[in-house]
């Protein structure tokens, strides 16, 4: 038997790699260390669980520990890898105050990222959450639910994973009446919808002038309008000074010197890659402090790989390293590394930062490079156009205004990025643009794409084609 393939981290990238390696090389010993209880869970589903749209925590588990073991993987939960010796090819593992050394033949660091809350004073008060763990999501939903209405089965489905003491603590509290959200990114927008479903008075604070900065101006404006229409109070271009407490619990938020009473808060101001484990190993870090990797997920030290939210990837438009932590990126890179470790070198692939978000009925998608300053830094001469067109034939029920922004390089006509916003299947249309970016498609070529037409699905000229026509005219 060869030296073990050791994986640090039991979620998307880690278990994708472990599963693929074991499938391709059944005789290889595969060991996965996870410092917590939770493994293989859908992080992106948490706001929808808090809202109540996802019934049980167990619905967000992709694989149980038993299913992982059935694949021949040695999964060890509550085992924290605290050090890596790249010269000796060992990791130091801690469990219950005891330590031991584990040798590896190949090592994958898939340690993810952690939520940032340090700049916000009071983020450690009871009632303040970051929604970056399943236990936090369970505790917040229990907090929002009147004690008499709590259904134990909704959280007990997670069984041994759950921090029952934390959930019971919040279940015993009276539900809040008002909530603050600090940060207008993905989590902030999704949590505004979740809090509104519980009929809270919702205040969303965003330091920049616009919500969802990576999506550009048009989606930001449509999302802001939708949030306001649904009763969310937006505080844009506003910096939160602190969360203030009463008896150790959130009692208000102070922003620009004004105090607003709230009883709960979600801090969603960003995440940072977990790379401290590699301190002193010689493994190089790259963009935003994420682990620098090559086309195959290999780090600067032999036999050490990195994938998921702790690692950078190459951007398909610029060809340069970038850090855009998203679920598909982690799963895809992990799977490729697992196949490489099993003997078939497989590239982890490029990224375009393709993402989607929903605010009530408003859907938004984005891909590539939209920001002109960033495009110019990458050597492009950017030009953009924004159009609004119908999502279906005008006479067909369900037709809705769909806003598309396209950005291209003036000199070559190459498509650089795009965004979409609308209420009728708008977000999924972004995949057409993401595919075009992978092929270095020009706007003229995009305009000539043979997209499907039928009244229930699209007008003759799909909104993407309309945008391409307009932008191509500008380029000409």
PENOR-V34914 format. One record per residue. RES is the residue in one letter. PHI is phi in whole degrees, -180 to 180 (* if undefined). Layout:
res phi
RES PHI
RES PHI
//
This chain:
res phi
X *
X -73
X -62
X -64
X -91
X -105
X -118
X -106
X 120
X -108
X -122
X -55
X -67
X -62
X -77
X -63
X -66
X -62
X -65
X -67
X -62
X -67
X -68
X -81
X -135
X -59
X -85
X -76
X -75
X -123
X -120
X -117
X -104
X -126
X -73
X -110
X -90
X -79
X -136
X 50
X -124
X -92
X -58
X -69
X -87
X -60
X -59
X -79
X -71
X -59
X -63
X 108
X -72
X -96
X -72
X -130
X -58
X -64
X -66
X -98
X -94
X -79
X -136
X -86
X -55
X -66
X -66
X -65
X -64
X -63
X -82
X 87
X -93
X -86
X -90
X -126
X -81
X 57
X -119
X -101
X -80
X -108
X -159
X -126
X -108
X -69
X -75
X -83
X 56
X -137
X -121
X -99
X -117
X -117
X -147
X 58
X 86
X -105
X -124
X -151
X -100
X -122
X -75
X -139
X -94
X -133
X -128
X -114
X -96
X -131
X -88
X 73
X -141
X -126
X -71
X -95
X -141
X -55
X -67
X -98
X -64
X 93
X -68
X -96
X -70
X -63
X 97
X -102
X -134
X -115
X 53
X -122
X -148
X -66
X -64
X -65
X -63
X -66
X -66
X -67
X -64
X -63
X -65
X -79
X -101
X -54
X -50
X -71
X -103
X -70
X -102
X -56
X -64
X -67
X -111
X -66
X -59
X -83
X 56
X -66
X -65
X -70
X -82
X -62
X -63
X -65
X -65
X -63
X -61
X -78
X -65
X -83
X -85
X -71
X -60
X -72
X -108
X -141
X -135
X -112
X -120
X -104
X 116
X -109
X -90
X -54
X -62
X -61
X -65
X -67
X -73
X -61
X -66
X -64
X -64
X -63
X -64
X -96
X 62
X -90
X -81
X -108
X -118
X -113
X -110
X -133
X -67
X -69
X -76
X -127
X -75
X 44
X -50
X -66
X -89
X 91
X -69
X -63
X -60
X -60
X -67
X -70
X -68
X -59
X -61
X -65
X -61
X -64
X -61
X -100
X 88
X -83
X -88
X -98
X -119
X -87
X 55
X -133
X -103
X -78
X -82
X -171
X -98
X -111
X -123
X -139
X 56
X 83
X -121
X -58
X -130
X -179
X -125
X -110
X -138
X 51
X 84
X -101
X -101
X -118
X -71
X -145
X -114
X -151
X -151
X -118
X -101
X -129
X -102
X 133
X -133
X -131
X -67
X -87
X -126
X -57
X -56
X -95
X -57
X 83
X -90
X 88
X -70
X -78
X -104
X -129
X -60
X 56
X 79
X -78
X -69
X -78
X -133
X -98
X -63
X -111
X 82
X -82
X -88
X -76
X -108
X -60
X 69
X -116
X -113
X -145
X -159
X 90
X -68
X -93
X -121
X -81
X -141
X -88
X -83
X -68
X -84
X -89
X 77
X -106
X -61
X -149
X -127
X -132
X -72
X -142
X -63
X -64
X -56
X -66
X -63
X -66
X -66
X -61
X -61
X -64
X -65
X -59
X -71
X -64
X -62
X -78
X 121
X -118
X -55
X -135
X -64
X -79
X 88
X -95
X -126
X -123
X 68
X -71
X -152
X -140
X -150
X -125
X -125
X 56
X -92
X -86
X -110
X -136
X -135
X -150
X -158
X 72
X -112
X -108
X -71
X -67
X -63
X -65
X -63
X -66
X -62
X -87
X 96
X -101
X -111
X -78
X -141
X -129
X -139
X -124
X -130
X -128
X -141
X -73
X -81
X -139
X -57
X -57
X -87
X -94
X -57
X 96
X -58
X -141
X -64
X -123
X -102
X -123
X -117
X -121
X -123
X -138
X -89
X -60
X -71
X -104
X 77
X -68
X -68
X -107
X 178
X -166
X -141
X -141
X -144
X 172
X -104
X -126
X 54
X -71
X -60
X -69
X -64
X -62
X -63
X -62
X -71
X -62
X -66
X -62
X -64
X -62
X -98
X 52
X -70
X -86
X -64
X -63
X -68
X -62
X -61
X -93
X -62
X -91
X -82
X -68
X -132
X -163
X -48
X -71
X -114
X -167
X -72
X -54
X -99
X -57
X -52
X -66
X -68
X -61
X -63
X -64
X -60
X -67
X -66
X -62
X -63
X -64
X -66
X -68
//
